[in-house]
Amino acid sequence: MDVSRLIDEAIIARTMAYAPYSKFKVGCAILLKNGKVIRGCNIENKSYGLTNCAERTALFKMISEGITKYDVEALCIVGDTKEPITPCGACREVMAELLLPDTLIYLANMERDTLEIKVSDLLPLSFKLEN
């Protein structure tokens, strides 16, 4: 897998962000096993609770297109942060639900500093369907 390309795709997704309030743009790219990439960006709303993160935008787009967790190779998130960006709690819950536990997650910043982890590392004691 070309992690550099996946970071590039997340950076492109970030340019589409709608963040007029926070000015904090985030991009996400999901690499499928067939090589296709699904992009998502954060979309804010003046009623802040209605804001949607880049990760959830990309994951919901994936599901709405009939793509499943078994089709995903990796996911990358990029933001303009000092260290590699980390997802919020809501996004961690959604990733735990919609991706396999061993799916690779690449957290990155605009300088391309990157941390590679797995979904199971983001939410180690997540609620599971069998619970």
TIBA-537579 format. One record per residue: chain; x negated, y negated, z of N, C-alpha, C, O in turn. Coordinates in nm, 2 decimals, decimal comma. Atoms other than C-alpha are relative to their C-alpha. Example, Ala and Ser with C-alpha at 12.3 -4.5 7.8 and 13.67 -1.06 7.14 Angstrom:
BEGIN
chaine / nxx / nyy / nzz / caxx / cayy / cazz / cxx / cyy / czz / oxx / oyy / ozz
A / -0,09 / 0,12 / 0,00 / -1,23 / 0,45 / 0,78 / -0,09 / -0,12 / 0,00 / -0,19 / -0,12 / 0,07
A / 0,09 / 0,11 / 0,00 / -1,37 / 0,11 / 0,71 / 0,08 / -0,11 / 0,08 / 0,03 / -0,22 / 0,09
// end
This chain:
BEGIN
chaine / nxx / nyy / nzz / caxx / cayy / cazz / cxx / cyy / czz / oxx / oyy / ozz
A / -0,08 / 0,12 / 0,00 / 0,00 / 0,00 / 0,00 / -0,09 / -0,12 / 0,00 / -0,19 / -0,13 / 0,07
A / 0,07 / 0,13 / 0,01 / -0,12 / -0,35 / -0,09 / 0,06 / -0,10 / 0,10 / 0,16 / -0,17 / 0,07
A / -0,06 / 0,08 / -0,11 / -0,06 / -0,54 / 0,24 / -0,01 / -0,15 / -0,05 / 0,08 / -0,23 / -0,02
A / 0,01 / 0,13 / 0,05 / -0,19 / -0,86 / 0,07 / 0,12 / -0,04 / -0,09 / 0,17 / -0,15 / -0,08
A / -0,11 / 0,03 / 0,09 / 0,08 / -0,84 / -0,19 / 0,13 / -0,02 / 0,08 / 0,21 / -0,11 / 0,06
A / -0,12 / 0,01 / -0,08 / 0,35 / -0,79 / 0,08 / 0,00 / -0,13 / 0,08 / 0,10 / -0,19 / 0,10
A / 0,01 / 0,13 / -0,07 / 0,22 / -1,09 / 0,27 / 0,04 / -0,11 / -0,10 / 0,11 / -0,21 / -0,07
A / -0,03 / 0,10 / 0,11 / 0,24 / -1,29 / -0,06 / 0,15 / -0,01 / -0,02 / 0,21 / -0,12 / -0,03
A / -0,14 / 0,00 / 0,02 / 0,60 / -1,18 / -0,10 / 0,08 / -0,07 / 0,12 / 0,17 / -0,14 / 0,10
A / -0,06 / 0,06 / -0,12 / 0,69 / -1,29 / 0,26 / -0,03 / -0,15 / -0,01 / 0,06 / -0,23 / 0,03
A / 0,03 / 0,15 / 0,01 / 0,52 / -1,63 / 0,19 / 0,09 / -0,06 / -0,10 / 0,14 / -0,17 / -0,08
A / -0,09 / 0,05 / 0,10 / 0,73 / -1,67 / -0,12 / 0,14 / -0,01 / 0,06 / 0,21 / -0,11 / 0,04
A / -0,13 / 0,00 / -0,07 / 1,04 / -1,58 / 0,08 / 0,01 / -0,12 / 0,09 / 0,12 / -0,18 / 0,10
A / 0,01 / 0,11 / -0,10 / 0,94 / -1,84 / 0,34 / 0,04 / -0,13 / -0,07 / 0,10 / -0,22 / -0,01
A / -0,03 / 0,12 / 0,07 / 0,96 / -2,11 / 0,07 / 0,15 / -0,03 / -0,02 / 0,19 / -0,14 / -0,05
A / -0,14 / 0,01 / 0,03 / 1,33 / -2,04 / 0,03 / 0,08 / -0,04 / 0,13 / 0,20 / -0,06 / 0,13
A / -0,07 / 0,02 / -0,13 / 1,41 / -2,10 / 0,40 / 0,08 / -0,13 / 0,01 / 0,04 / -0,23 / -0,05
A / -0,08 / 0,12 / -0,02 / 1,68 / -2,34 / 0,50 / -0,01 / -0,03 / 0,15 / 0,05 / 0,03 / 0,23
A / 0,03 / 0,03 / -0,14 / 1,55 / -2,50 / 0,82 / -0,01 / -0,15 / 0,02 / -0,11 / -0,20 / 0,06
A / 0,00 / 0,15 / -0,02 / 1,65 / -2,87 / 0,83 / -0,01 / -0,04 / 0,14 / -0,04 / -0,16 / 0,17
A / -0,01 / 0,04 / -0,14 / 1,68 / -2,87 / 1,21 / -0,13 / 0,03 / 0,07 / -0,19 / -0,06 / 0,13
A / 0,13 / -0,03 / -0,07 / 1,37 / -2,69 / 1,34 / -0,12 / -0,02 / -0,08 / -0,23 / -0,04 / -0,03
A / 0,11 / 0,01 / 0,10 / 1,16 / -2,73 / 1,03 / -0,10 / 0,12 / 0,01 / -0,21 / 0,12 / -0,04
A / 0,08 / -0,12 / -0,02 / 1,03 / -2,38 / 1,13 / 0,04 / 0,11 / -0,10 / 0,15 / 0,17 / -0,08
A / -0,03 / -0,09 / 0,11 / 1,03 / -2,17 / 0,81 / -0,06 / 0,14 / 0,02 / -0,18 / 0,15 / 0,06
A / 0,05 / -0,14 / -0,01 / 1,00 / -1,79 / 0,82 / 0,04 / 0,08 / -0,12 / 0,15 / 0,06 / -0,18
A / -0,03 / -0,08 / 0,11 / 0,98 / -1,54 / 0,54 / -0,02 / 0,15 / 0,04 / -0,11 / 0,18 / 0,12
A / 0,01 / -0,15 / -0,03 / 1,03 / -1,16 / 0,54 / 0,00 / 0,07 / -0,14 / 0,07 / 0,03 / -0,23
A / 0,00 / -0,09 / 0,12 / 0,95 / -0,90 / 0,27 / 0,01 / 0,14 / 0,04 / -0,07 / 0,19 / 0,13
A / -0,01 / -0,14 / -0,03 / 1,06 / -0,54 / 0,28 / -0,05 / 0,07 / -0,13 / 0,00 / 0,05 / -0,23
A / 0,05 / -0,08 / 0,11 / 0,86 / -0,30 / 0,06 / 0,07 / 0,13 / 0,00 / 0,06 / 0,21 / 0,10
A / -0,06 / -0,13 / 0,01 / 1,05 / 0,00 / -0,06 / -0,09 / 0,10 / -0,06 / -0,19 / 0,06 / -0,12
A / 0,09 / -0,11 / 0,05 / 0,89 / 0,33 / -0,15 / -0,01 / 0,00 / -0,15 / -0,11 / 0,05 / -0,20
A / 0,00 / 0,01 / 0,15 / 0,98 / 0,27 / -0,52 / -0,08 / -0,12 / -0,05 / -0,09 / -0,14 / -0,17
A / 0,08 / 0,12 / 0,03 / 0,77 / -0,05 / -0,51 / 0,08 / -0,13 / -0,01 / 0,02 / -0,24 / -0,01
A / -0,08 / 0,12 / 0,00 / 1,06 / -0,29 / -0,51 / -0,01 / -0,07 / 0,13 / -0,04 / -0,01 / 0,23
A / 0,01 / 0,08 / -0,12 / 1,05 / -0,58 / -0,26 / 0,13 / -0,08 / 0,01 / 0,18 / -0,13 / -0,08
A / -0,12 / 0,08 / -0,03 / 1,35 / -0,74 / -0,09 / -0,05 / -0,11 / 0,09 / -0,12 / -0,08 / 0,19
A / 0,05 / 0,12 / -0,07 / 1,29 / -1,09 / 0,04 / 0,12 / -0,05 / 0,09 / 0,24 / -0,04 / 0,05
A / -0,10 / 0,07 / -0,08 / 1,47 / -1,28 / 0,32 / -0,07 / -0,12 / 0,07 / -0,19 / -0,12 / 0,09
A / 0,05 / 0,12 / -0,06 / 1,43 / -1,62 / 0,48 / 0,09 / -0,04 / 0,12 / 0,21 / 0,01 / 0,12
A / -0,09 / 0,05 / -0,10 / 1,57 / -1,79 / 0,79 / 0,09 / -0,10 / -0,06 / 0,06 / -0,18 / -0,15
A / -0,10 / 0,09 / 0,04 / 1,89 / -1,98 / 0,74 / 0,06 / -0,06 / 0,12 / 0,14 / 0,00 / 0,20
A / -0,05 / 0,07 / -0,12 / 1,98 / -2,24 / 1,00 / 0,14 / -0,06 / -0,02 / 0,19 / -0,07 / -0,13
A / -0,13 / 0,06 / 0,00 / 2,31 / -2,39 / 1,09 / 0,00 / -0,10 / 0,12 / -0,06 / -0,08 / 0,22
A / -0,01 / 0,10 / -0,11 / 2,39 / -2,70 / 1,30 / 0,06 / 0,05 / 0,13 / 0,03 / 0,01 / 0,23
A / -0,04 / -0,07 / -0,12 / 2,57 / -2,47 / 1,53 / -0,10 / 0,12 / 0,01 / -0,09 / 0,22 / -0,05
A / 0,12 / -0,08 / 0,00 / 2,24 / -2,30 / 1,62 / 0,03 / 0,15 / 0,02 / -0,05 / 0,23 / -0,04
A / -0,03 / -0,14 / -0,02 / 2,40 / -1,97 / 1,73 / 0,04 / 0,07 / -0,13 / 0,03 / 0,20 / -0,14
A / -0,03 / -0,05 / 0,14 / 2,50 / -1,92 / 1,36 / -0,12 / 0,02 / -0,09 / -0,10 / 0,06 / -0,20
A / 0,13 / -0,01 / 0,08 / 2,14 / -1,93 / 1,24 / -0,03 / 0,15 / -0,01 / -0,01 / 0,23 / 0,07
A / 0,04 / -0,14 / 0,03 / 2,01 / -1,61 / 1,08 / -0,15 / 0,00 / -0,03 / -0,20 / -0,08 / -0,11
A / 0,14 / -0,01 / 0,02 / 1,65 / -1,51 / 1,10 / -0,04 / 0,07 / -0,13 / 0,05 / 0,14 / -0,19
A / 0,05 / -0,06 / 0,12 / 1,44 / -1,40 / 0,80 / 0,01 / 0,15 / 0,00 / 0,05 / 0,21 / -0,10
A / 0,00 / -0,15 / -0,01 / 1,41 / -1,04 / 0,92 / 0,15 / 0,05 / -0,02 / 0,17 / 0,15 / -0,10
A / -0,14 / -0,05 / 0,01 / 1,79 / -1,00 / 0,96 / 0,06 / -0,03 / -0,14 / 0,13 / 0,05 / -0,20
A / -0,04 / 0,03 / 0,14 / 1,85 / -1,17 / 0,62 / -0,04 / 0,11 / -0,09 / 0,04 / 0,16 / -0,17
A / 0,05 / -0,11 / 0,09 / 1,63 / -0,92 / 0,44 / 0,06 / 0,13 / 0,03 / 0,09 / 0,20 / -0,06
A / -0,06 / -0,13 / -0,03 / 1,76 / -0,62 / 0,63 / 0,14 / 0,01 / -0,03 / 0,19 / 0,11 / -0,08
A / -0,14 / -0,01 / 0,04 / 2,12 / -0,71 / 0,58 / 0,02 / 0,00 / -0,15 / 0,11 / 0,07 / -0,20
A / 0,00 / -0,01 / 0,15 / 2,05 / -0,77 / 0,21 / -0,03 / 0,14 / -0,04 / 0,03 / 0,19 / -0,14
A / 0,03 / -0,14 / 0,03 / 1,89 / -0,43 / 0,20 / 0,12 / 0,09 / 0,01 / 0,15 / 0,17 / -0,08
A / -0,12 / -0,08 / -0,02 / 2,19 / -0,26 / 0,35 / 0,11 / -0,03 / -0,09 / 0,17 / 0,07 / -0,14
A / -0,11 / 0,04 / 0,09 / 2,43 / -0,45 / 0,14 / -0,02 / 0,05 / -0,15 / 0,07 / 0,06 / -0,23
A / 0,03 / -0,05 / 0,13 / 2,25 / -0,32 / -0,17 / 0,00 / 0,16 / 0,00 / -0,04 / 0,22 / -0,10
A / 0,00 / -0,14 / 0,00 / 2,29 / 0,04 / -0,06 / -0,13 / 0,07 / 0,03 / -0,15 / 0,19 / 0,01
A / 0,13 / -0,06 / -0,03 / 1,93 / 0,09 / 0,05 / -0,01 / 0,04 / 0,14 / 0,05 / -0,03 / 0,23
A / 0,00 / -0,05 / -0,14 / 1,86 / 0,29 / 0,36 / -0,14 / 0,00 / 0,06 / -0,24 / -0,03 / -0,01
A / 0,13 / -0,01 / -0,07 / 1,59 / 0,32 / 0,62 / -0,10 / 0,10 / -0,06 / -0,22 / 0,08 / -0,04
A / 0,08 / -0,10 / 0,06 / 1,46 / 0,62 / 0,44 / -0,08 / -0,05 / -0,13 / -0,17 / 0,02 / -0,18
A / 0,06 / 0,06 / 0,13 / 1,37 / 0,40 / 0,13 / -0,11 / -0,10 / 0,03 / -0,18 / -0,14 / -0,06
A / 0,09 / 0,11 / -0,04 / 1,15 / 0,16 / 0,33 / -0,14 / 0,05 / 0,03 / -0,15 / 0,15 / 0,11
A / 0,14 / -0,03 / -0,03 / 0,78 / 0,17 / 0,34 / -0,06 / -0,09 / 0,11 / -0,12 / -0,04 / 0,20
A / 0,05 / 0,09 / -0,10 / 0,70 / -0,14 / 0,53 / 0,08 / -0,13 / 0,00 / 0,15 / -0,16 / -0,10
A / -0,06 / 0,14 / -0,01 / 0,82 / -0,49 / 0,64 / -0,11 / -0,09 / 0,04 / -0,19 / -0,06 / 0,13
A / 0,10 / 0,10 / -0,04 / 0,62 / -0,81 / 0,67 / 0,08 / -0,13 / 0,03 / 0,17 / -0,17 / -0,04
A / -0,06 / 0,12 / -0,04 / 0,71 / -1,13 / 0,85 / -0,11 / -0,11 / 0,00 / -0,22 / -0,08 / 0,05
A / 0,10 / 0,10 / 0,00 / 0,53 / -1,46 / 0,80 / 0,06 / -0,13 / 0,05 / 0,17 / -0,17 / 0,01
A / -0,04 / 0,13 / -0,05 / 0,55 / -1,79 / 0,98 / -0,12 / -0,09 / 0,02 / -0,23 / -0,04 / 0,02
A / 0,11 / 0,09 / -0,02 / 0,34 / -2,10 / 1,04 / -0,03 / -0,01 / 0,15 / 0,01 / -0,10 / 0,22
A / 0,03 / -0,02 / -0,14 / 0,21 / -1,99 / 1,38 / -0,15 / 0,01 / 0,02 / -0,22 / 0,05 / -0,08
A / 0,15 / -0,01 / -0,03 / -0,13 / -1,99 / 1,55 / -0,04 / 0,15 / -0,01 / -0,14 / 0,18 / -0,08
A / 0,02 / -0,15 / 0,00 / -0,12 / -1,61 / 1,60 / 0,10 / 0,06 / -0,10 / 0,19 / -0,01 / -0,14
A / -0,11 / -0,06 / 0,08 / 0,07 / -1,36 / 1,38 / 0,13 / -0,02 / 0,07 / 0,15 / 0,00 / 0,19
A / -0,14 / 0,02 / -0,05 / 0,44 / -1,43 / 1,42 / 0,06 / 0,12 / 0,06 / 0,02 / 0,23 / 0,02
A / -0,07 / -0,11 / -0,05 / 0,65 / -1,21 / 1,63 / 0,15 / -0,02 / -0,01 / 0,20 / -0,13 / 0,00
A / -0,14 / 0,01 / 0,02 / 1,02 / -1,13 / 1,58 / 0,07 / -0,03 / 0,14 / 0,03 / 0,01 / 0,24
A / -0,08 / 0,02 / -0,12 / 1,29 / -1,24 / 1,83 / 0,06 / 0,13 / 0,04 / 0,06 / 0,23 / -0,03
A / -0,06 / -0,12 / -0,05 / 1,48 / -0,99 / 2,04 / 0,11 / 0,05 / -0,09 / 0,12 / 0,17 / -0,10
A / -0,11 / -0,05 / 0,09 / 1,78 / -0,98 / 1,81 / -0,05 / 0,07 / -0,12 / 0,00 / 0,17 / -0,16
A / 0,06 / -0,06 / 0,12 / 1,56 / -0,90 / 1,51 / -0,06 / 0,14 / 0,04 / -0,05 / 0,23 / -0,04
A / 0,06 / -0,13 / -0,04 / 1,38 / -0,63 / 1,71 / 0,11 / 0,11 / 0,01 / 0,09 / 0,22 / -0,03
A / -0,11 / -0,09 / -0,01 / 1,72 / -0,47 / 1,79 / 0,05 / 0,05 / -0,14 / 0,07 / 0,17 / -0,16
A / -0,05 / -0,04 / 0,13 / 1,83 / -0,48 / 1,43 / -0,10 / 0,09 / -0,08 / -0,07 / 0,18 / -0,14
A / 0,11 / -0,08 / 0,06 / 1,49 / -0,34 / 1,31 / 0,01 / 0,15 / 0,06 / 0,00 / 0,24 / -0,02
A / -0,01 / -0,14 / -0,06 / 1,53 / -0,05 / 1,56 / 0,12 / 0,08 / -0,05 / 0,12 / 0,20 / -0,06
A / -0,13 / -0,07 / 0,05 / 1,88 / 0,02 / 1,42 / -0,02 / 0,04 / -0,15 / 0,03 / 0,15 / -0,18
A / -0,01 / -0,02 / 0,14 / 1,81 / -0,01 / 1,05 / -0,13 / 0,05 / -0,07 / -0,13 / 0,08 / -0,19
A / 0,13 / -0,05 / 0,05 / 1,45 / 0,11 / 1,01 / -0,04 / 0,13 / 0,08 / 0,00 / 0,14 / 0,20
A / 0,05 / -0,12 / -0,07 / 1,28 / 0,44 / 1,11 / -0,11 / -0,05 / 0,10 / -0,17 / -0,15 / 0,08
A / 0,09 / 0,04 / -0,11 / 1,07 / 0,42 / 1,43 / -0,15 / -0,02 / -0,04 / -0,22 / -0,10 / 0,01
A / 0,14 / 0,00 / 0,05 / 0,74 / 0,48 / 1,24 / -0,02 / -0,10 / -0,12 / -0,13 / -0,10 / -0,18
A / 0,01 / 0,10 / 0,11 / 0,81 / 0,21 / 0,97 / -0,11 / -0,10 / 0,04 / -0,11 / -0,16 / 0,15
A / 0,11 / 0,10 / -0,03 / 0,50 / -0,02 / 0,95 / 0,06 / -0,14 / -0,01 / 0,13 / -0,17 / -0,10
A / -0,04 / 0,14 / 0,00 / 0,56 / -0,38 / 1,04 / -0,13 / -0,08 / 0,00 / -0,22 / -0,06 / 0,08
A / 0,11 / 0,09 / 0,01 / 0,31 / -0,65 / 0,94 / 0,04 / -0,14 / 0,05 / 0,12 / -0,20 / -0,02
A / -0,03 / 0,14 / -0,05 / 0,32 / -0,97 / 1,15 / -0,12 / -0,09 / -0,05 / -0,23 / -0,05 / -0,03
A / 0,11 / 0,08 / 0,06 / 0,13 / -1,25 / 0,98 / 0,03 / -0,15 / 0,02 / 0,14 / -0,19 / 0,05
A / -0,01 / 0,15 / 0,00 / 0,07 / -1,63 / 0,98 / -0,04 / -0,05 / -0,14 / -0,08 / 0,03 / -0,22
A / 0,03 / 0,06 / 0,13 / 0,00 / -1,87 / 0,70 / -0,15 / 0,02 / -0,04 / -0,19 / 0,00 / -0,15
A / 0,15 / -0,02 / 0,03 / -0,38 / -1,81 / 0,74 / -0,02 / 0,15 / -0,03 / -0,14 / 0,19 / -0,05
A / 0,00 / -0,14 / 0,04 / -0,30 / -1,44 / 0,67 / -0,06 / 0,09 / 0,12 / -0,11 / 0,20 / 0,09
A / 0,04 / -0,09 / -0,11 / -0,41 / -1,32 / 1,02 / 0,12 / 0,09 / 0,02 / 0,24 / 0,06 / 0,01
A / -0,10 / -0,10 / 0,00 / -0,22 / -1,00 / 1,05 / -0,01 / 0,10 / 0,11 / -0,12 / 0,14 / 0,15
A / -0,01 / -0,10 / -0,10 / -0,11 / -0,75 / 1,31 / 0,09 / 0,11 / -0,05 / 0,20 / 0,08 / -0,09
A / -0,07 / -0,12 / 0,04 / 0,00 / -0,40 / 1,21 / 0,06 / 0,08 / 0,12 / -0,02 / 0,12 / 0,20
A / -0,06 / -0,07 / -0,10 / 0,25 / -0,23 / 1,43 / 0,11 / 0,09 / -0,06 / 0,13 / 0,09 / -0,18
A / -0,11 / -0,08 / 0,04 / 0,54 / 0,02 / 1,41 / 0,13 / -0,06 / 0,07 / 0,12 / -0,12 / 0,17
A / -0,13 / 0,04 / -0,06 / 0,91 / -0,05 / 1,48 / 0,01 / 0,04 / 0,14 / 0,05 / -0,03 / 0,23
A / 0,00 / -0,05 / -0,14 / 0,88 / 0,17 / 1,79 / -0,08 / -0,08 / 0,10 / -0,05 / -0,08 / 0,22
A / 0,09 / 0,09 / -0,08 / 0,61 / -0,07 / 1,92 / 0,07 / -0,13 / 0,04 / 0,05 / -0,19 / 0,14
A / -0,07 / 0,13 / -0,02 / 0,85 / -0,37 / 1,89 / 0,10 / 0,01 / 0,11 / 0,12 / -0,08 / 0,19
A / -0,11 / -0,02 / -0,10 / 1,12 / -0,22 / 2,11 / -0,01 / 0,14 / 0,06 / 0,06 / 0,23 / 0,02
A / 0,03 / -0,14 / -0,04 / 0,98 / 0,08 / 2,29 / 0,11 / 0,08 / 0,07 / 0,11 / 0,20 / 0,06
A / -0,11 / -0,07 / -0,07 / 1,29 / 0,16 / 2,50 / 0,13 / -0,04 / -0,06 / 0,23 / -0,06 / 0,01
A / -0,12 / 0,04 / 0,07 / 1,55 / 0,08 / 2,24 / 0,11 / 0,10 / 0,02 / 0,09 / 0,22 / 0,04
A / -0,12 / -0,08 / 0,00 / 1,90 / 0,20 / 2,26 / 0,01 / 0,08 / -0,13 / -0,01 / 0,02 / -0,24
A / -0,01 / -0,08 / 0,12 / 1,95 / 0,49 / 2,02 / 0,14 / 0,06 / -0,02 / 0,21 / 0,07 / 0,08
A / -0,13 / -0,06 / 0,03 / 2,25 / 0,64 / 1,85 / 0,04 / 0,11 / 0,08 / 0,15 / 0,13 / 0,13
A / -0,03 / -0,12 / -0,08 / 2,22 / 0,96 / 2,04 / 0,02 / -0,03 / 0,15 / 0,07 / 0,05 / 0,22
A / -0,03 / 0,04 / -0,14 / 2,24 / 0,76 / 2,37 / 0,14 / -0,03 / 0,02 / 0,19 / -0,06 / 0,12
// end
